[in-house]
Amino acid sequence: MKASDPVLAGTGLVAGYHGRKVLHEVSLQVAAGELLAVVGPNGAGKSTLLKVLSGNFDPWDGVVKLEGRPLHEYDRRAVARRLASLGQESVCAFAFTVMEMVLMGRAPHLGALRLESARDVRIAREALQRFDLLPLAARAINEISGGERRRVFLARVLAQEPQVALLDEPTAFLDLKHVVEIFSCLAQLRAERAMAVVATMHDLNAAALYADRVLLLKEGRTVGCGRAEEVLTRENLRLVYETDVYVGRNPATGAVAILPAAR
Amino acid sequence: MTEPAKVSAARAPHPSSEEGWAGAPIEQAYLTRKRMAVVLGSLAVALAAVCALGVLFGSVKIDFVRAIAQPSSPDHAILFAARMPRVLMGAVVGAILAAVGAALQALVRNPLAEGGTLGISSGAAFGAIVALVVSYRFGAGPAVVPIAGFAAAMISTLAVYRLGQMHGRIEPFSLLLVGVIFNTFWSALILLINSVVNLYQTRSILFWLVGSLEAPTYREVALVGALGAGGFLWLVWHARDMNLLSLGDDPARDLGVEVDTARRSIFIATSLMIGAAVSVSGMIGFVGLIVPHILRLAFGADHRLLLPASLLTGAAFLVAADLAARVLIAPGELPVGVITALCGGPFFIYLLRREGHQGIAI
């Protein structure tokens, strides 16, 4: 496998629920170290696309390839050592501690009856540290705030040491400071470990600022895929969001900046 | 045991969320080998002590010197033919019920689940009774009773699990409701059988409905013990999967669990264990609810510790409850299920109220 080959690639993905198509032949690929943002209005099929890519949802048609091999040829543990997912609000019936939650990211790397080794503990610790969570390590997961929990799940993705991370709304419930921190942390990881990231995002400005490429979806179809300034144009956004927008430049970063243009 | 106090101190609510928790060493935040060893060692000692008490005391006083020296004395018979197998059976059944409770709670993501509340025990009791009646009529061997218990437990588990799902997702409260309804339904069927056929067997219908450890044989203890041990090892193999399954199906799969395989294994193992326990002791309720809950509060939610700790504590709990059943109204005896239900009913309500406002979703 060459360095430029995609780590994760989906080709002609078609998927849906109860006979209703949600994705129409969507294709995408992400290379090592790249951040691909998936944007679009509610119901555009962003979360479904991520579920198909993570193997949690079987597509009706099309194929997902992880490191060049079809996803269904791997067993789940082998997938989990390469690919990590952050879903939307997940559910936990029991009061695991924050540290236990993050250590669960080590599960695919361990044998069935093993406790975590000193190395696993170190990895989890570092992940906690990166997201400012060390002081919360012994707290129960259901006692902390929604934003803190979001960071715990991100730390778990980190501890899993994947080649690809699929993040569904990674910055939901987070305040501005942590949004910035998380994207700078992701940038660091992409540089250090060549980790690829596919993230769905509600915030178009964040997508424009942080992503290498943007995939814009409307009703399960690709409207555009490429650099932010090529995809997040006034025409495309008007078409997708059905409202007028102003597209300019953020004077501080030079990135595309989008504002609503109608009251 | 000093360990519980230490651990629960680490889990105590935070003094102020601004200050952070820099003081607590991180070793207290997850399951270490040391915590495993200390907790399981202490619980094993406690279990041995409770078993010793169970043998020493009972509804009548016996002379231990005579019991051991004179094999023909009534003391010998009471000690070796009545008390010892009863204490052993109490330990085996209690261990099974508590370990199964912990596993089922992970499987359905609900701390209120156990064999009794999900209607699995009563399903197993129904199967065992049908087998008893049939084997009495047609002369099949006694081994069909636990097998029928297992089959009925399995059917009951699957039915409750399927009916408790809405749009492919487990709904904790509707699942529990389905379980409660199944429980009532199976109990009604048991009463129906009781009124149309005459159970000549030594065990009365009350035995099944309330649960009792009366008069087990060593052979029964060995059989149930072997089935329980096999099922338990199977569960332990999936202990970490249970941690991950309690996050939800998708997160578990994302962390490398073959969800369907793991779930099927847990179904089969728990049904096997409940079938075996119920076929000798009837429906002893609430052990699987009380024991894992208290252990989780004390030692954390990790199933790699919770399962073996439940096994040991469940054993000690039921032996102690049975001792109480034997001595409370001596020389008369209560069925042990009465004791566990009297403890468990209020405990269930407390849990229900607590989970109600705390919320199961995070």
Chai-1 contact restraints between the chains, C-beta under 6 A:
chainA,res_idxA,chainB,res_idxB,connection_type,confidence,min_distance_angstrom,max_distance_angstrom,comment,restraint_id
A,N56,B,D250,contact,1.0,0.0,6.0,A-B,restraint_1
A,N56,B,R253,contact,1.0,0.0,6.0,A-B,restraint_2
A,R76,B,R253,contact,1.0,0.0,6.0,A-B,restraint_3
A,R76,B,G256,contact,1.0,0.0,6.0,A-B,restraint_4
A,R76,B,E258,contact,1.0,0.0,6.0,A-B,restraint_5
A,R77,B,G256,contact,1.0,0.0,6.0,A-B,restraint_6
A,A80,B,L255,contact,1.0,0.0,6.0,A-B,restraint_7
A,A80,B,G256,contact,1.0,0.0,6.0,A-B,restraint_8
A,S85,B,D254,contact,1.0,0.0,6.0,A-B,restraint_9
A,G87,B,D250,contact,1.0,0.0,6.0,A-B,restraint_10
A,S90,B,L247,contact,1.0,0.0,6.0,A-B,restraint_11
A,S90,B,G248,contact,1.0,0.0,6.0,A-B,restraint_12
A,S90,B,P251,contact,1.0,0.0,6.0,A-B,restraint_13
A,V91,B,G248,contact,1.0,0.0,6.0,A-B,restraint_14
A,V91,B,A361,contact,1.0,0.0,6.0,A-B,restraint_15
A,C92,B,S246,contact,1.0,0.0,6.0,A-B,restraint_16
A,C92,B,L247,contact,1.0,0.0,6.0,A-B,restraint_17
A,C92,B,I362,contact,1.0,0.0,6.0,A-B,restraint_18
A,A93,B,R109,contact,1.0,0.0,6.0,A-B,restraint_19
A,A93,B,S246,contact,1.0,0.0,6.0,A-B,restraint_20
A,A93,B,I360,contact,1.0,0.0,6.0,A-B,restraint_21
A,F94,B,S246,contact,1.0,0.0,6.0,A-B,restraint_22
A,F94,B,A301,contact,1.0,0.0,6.0,A-B,restraint_23
A,A95,B,A301,contact,1.0,0.0,6.0,A-B,restraint_24
A,F96,B,A301,contact,1.0,0.0,6.0,A-B,restraint_25
A,T97,B,A29,contact,1.0,0.0,6.0,A-B,restraint_26
A,M99,B,A29,contact,1.0,0.0,6.0,A-B,restraint_27
A,M99,B,Y30,contact,1.0,0.0,6.0,A-B,restraint_28
A,E100,B,Y30,contact,1.0,0.0,6.0,A-B,restraint_29
A,L103,B,Y30,contact,1.0,0.0,6.0,A-B,restraint_30
A,A107,B,L255,contact,1.0,0.0,6.0,A-B,restraint_31
A,A107,B,G256,contact,1.0,0.0,6.0,A-B,restraint_32
A,P108,B,G256,contact,1.0,0.0,6.0,A-B,restraint_33
A,A112,B,W237,contact,1.0,0.0,6.0,A-B,restraint_34
A,P135,B,G20,contact,1.0,0.0,6.0,A-B,restraint_35
A,P135,B,W21,contact,1.0,0.0,6.0,A-B,restraint_36
A,P135,B,A22,contact,1.0,0.0,6.0,A-B,restraint_37
A,A137,B,I26,contact,1.0,0.0,6.0,A-B,restraint_38
A,A137,B,A29,contact,1.0,0.0,6.0,A-B,restraint_39
A,A138,B,A10,contact,1.0,0.0,6.0,A-B,restraint_40
A,A138,B,A24,contact,1.0,0.0,6.0,A-B,restraint_41
A,A138,B,Q28,contact,1.0,0.0,6.0,A-B,restraint_42
A,A138,B,A29,contact,1.0,0.0,6.0,A-B,restraint_43
A,N142,B,I362,contact,1.0,0.0,6.0,A-B,restraint_44
